[in-house]
Amino acid sequence: MYTQAMDTKDGDDVKAVRSAEEMQLQQRFDARIDAGDFIEAKDWMPENYRKTLLRQISQHAHSEIVGMLPEGNWISRAPTLKRKTILLAKVQDEAGHGLYLYAAAETLGTSRDQMIDALHSGRAKYSSIFNYPTLTWADMGTIGWLVDGAAIMNQVPICRCSFAPYARAMIRICREESFHQRQGFEALLTMMRNGTDAQKAMVQDAVNRWWWPCLMMFGPPDDQSPNSAQSMRWGIKRVSNDELRQKFIDAAVEQAKVLGVTLPDPELRWNEEREHWDHGPIDWDEFKRVIAGDGPCNRERLSARVKAWEDGAWVREAALAHAGKQATAKEAA
Ligand code: FAQ
């Protein structure tokens, strides 16, 4: 006769077998990570590795999509046809990046609709940088130079992320971001070399406003970054938040000299011993406010995304109906 007790014992046996199997899988996974192997979506992975990747990749995808808004604001006001074409292409690239990244995240077992719902309901984050306004045309060049510059610095190491679909997406994204960064720098250089005094002042003002938020893009300092240690252990992050921030500052200081702009940090000083530029304190309270939803444009950005999603409902419905008809016609043929 089967009793509750017997069921429990059987259950315990099954659990013991399963956990021995899982331990083996875990050991194999750890060994692959230690050997620098790439993990594919179909491979076994610990649940927390999957969750961490989903969090980071979906937040990254959301950043690309929300990141279209500050620049989209200037497409209709670009000063020349050439600049308008470049900006249009750049904003379209960001949409493409968002789509590669959603596709990479979907391989982890969460649907795009679920990810988008998390963004629209405020449960998912996106980069703090896109909650700042774009006030003048110089903001377009500055976003290219500094925001894309920071994005590349952070994203190049992700091309070696242990999760292969993310790493593959990043290779293509980085190539495009590199073009974005150069076009931004070139746009600013044109204004600084050939522009009027008012245009030069406009560039300096944009750099003053974007510098500190760009430094926040790399995330909190290493000793206050709750996810870093585990993500580094898993090979999701290859270089720490602080190291990347420092590399970005070191590169930007030299580029600022070529442009002829000043970076708005009186404490920027070359440190012979460290062979890096020292910098002044970052306002982490501002960062916390922005990622908690209280930055200058958080509400505006989120409501623009929700509106675009709702306005596009008929397109999604029509595409699904069309795909359904095609499938039925194929079956009938
Ligand atoms: N903004 O423990 P950590 C772009 C959150 S793409 C908002 O250090 P982690 C292209 C973090 O999520 C820009 N939240 O976290 C473009 C975590 O919260 P959670 C996006 C931030 O993940 C250019 C908490 O703080 N790039 O710009 C930020 O190990 C121009 C604790 O932080 C990526 O997403 C922030 N800045 O390291 C488009 C790259 N920083 O999730 C248009 C991939 C931190 O626990 C125009 N992501 N947080 O609730 C990463 O490399 C990492 O996720 C970090 C954060 C480095 C961003």
Residues whose N, C-alpha, C, O or C-beta is under 5 A from the ligand:
A	BS01	FAQ	Q56 Q59 H60 S63 E64 G67 M68 E94 K125 Y126 S127 S128 V147 D148 A151 M216 M217 F218 G219 P220 S225 P226 N227 S228 S231 I291
